[in-house]
Amino acid sequence: MVACRKKVTGIVGASCAEVTAAIEAQLGQVLSQEPTSEFFAQPNTVSPTQSQSAFSEW
């Protein structure tokens, strides 16, 4: 058996599991996982009701 190690960076939140699913399928059995701080971070989102304007309306 050959052991491989991978580290995913730059993906915020649990979506890294979706991104790495194809890689894991090719590598075989996953023996362990260590979530990074990026895994637990919340992605920045802007709701449609929030204004993007930097200028005052008055």
C-alpha positions in Angstrom: 0.0 0.0 0.0 1.3 3.5 -0.9 0.4 6.4 1.4 -0.3 9.8 0.0 -0.8 13.0 1.8 -2.7 16.0 0.4 -3.4 19.5 1.8 -6.1 21.7 0.5 -5.6 25.5 0.9 -7.5 28.5 -0.3 -11.0 27.0 -0.1 -13.1 28.5 2.7 -15.6 26.3 4.4 -16.6 22.7 4.0 -16.7 23.0 0.1 -13.1 21.6 0.1 -14.7 18.1 0.5 -16.5 18.6 -2.9 -13.3 19.9 -4.5 -11.2 16.9 -3.3 -13.8 14.2 -3.9 -12.4 13.3 -7.3 -8.8 13.3 -6.1 -9.7 11.0 -3.2 -11.6 8.7 -5.6 -8.4 8.3 -7.6 -6.1 7.9 -4.6 -8.2 5.3 -2.8 -9.0 4.9 0.8 -8.7 8.0 3.0 -7.0 7.1 6.3 -7.4 10.4 8.1 -8.4 14.0 7.7 -7.2 17.1 9.5 -9.4 20.2 8.8 -7.5 23.5 8.6 -8.7 26.8 10.0 -10.0 27.6 6.5 -12.4 24.7 6.8 -14.0 26.3 9.9 -14.0 29.9 8.4 -17.3 31.3 7.2 -17.3 32.5 3.5 -17.9 36.2 3.0 -21.3 36.8 1.4 -23.2 39.9 0.4 -27.0 39.7 0.6 -29.0 41.2 -2.2 -30.5 43.8 0.2 -27.0 45.2 1.2 -25.9 48.3 -0.7 -22.5 48.2 -2.4 -22.5 52.0 -2.7 -19.7 53.9 -1.0 -21.5 57.3 -1.3 -24.1 58.8 0.9 -27.6 59.3 -0.6 -28.1 62.6 1.3 
